[in-house]
Amino acid sequence: MEFSVLTFNLHGTIDRWLGRRELIVAGLVDRQPDIIAFQKANFWGGQVQWIMRQIHSRIGERVYRGIQRRHRGLGSLFDGVAVLSKFPIVYYETLSLPENRTALLTNIELPTGDTIDIVSCHLIPGIRLPEVRYQQAMELTGWMTIPGRSQYQIIAGGLNDTPDSQTISRMKQQYSSAFESANGYEPIATWPTALGGEVQNWTGCLDYLFASSNLNVTRAQMFGNKIHPEDETLFMSDHVGIEATFSLEKVGVK
């Protein structure tokens, strides 16, 4: 079977949320990925719950179940991670990372009866913090090797480092980047978009879907990179998401 996974940084509820939210919901209704990993979700305003309600209202049925968890520290009400799934969520766990970050793992049962571990994470941003992100990546990948983990794994989210960084090199020692596997290269940039019309002097690929080697990537594309037809400064977020379609590689089955 094939299933689709989308990772997307919601950018909280700042920067014209009332306009952006309609674009986000319309985009998700159009794609309807099987599993969604959100980052920078605003807990205070119930952002994820609102998005789910809107999707269900527009398609006429309740298809997603959701788990969300906050980061630690003073900003936790306004920043967290979430996973939505069309498939049953068996259980979930969280990992506390340095700098008050939280990674959320959801174990999901696929229609084949197999389970998959999906992690939504958002590593600490900042050009001067590569050593911290590397430590976060080390702890995250170590966490995924605990006995009892599913053999199928996807780590989704904002790693906040570029493909040539130590952090991403560490991730690629254990996982494959879905976009790169499908297209032969990483996106030139997933941050920033032209949201708000501000001109940035730096762009880069910061968002990824990392998959275990027993998951075949059939295609991967960007999400949220189209401008509003009537406003060239209105995007879904300051980040662009990544969506990929996977199939399971069964041992001994060809």
Order of alpha helices (4+ residues) and beta strands (2+ residues): beta-alpha-beta-alpha-beta-beta-beta-beta-beta-alpha-beta-alpha-beta-alpha-beta-beta-beta
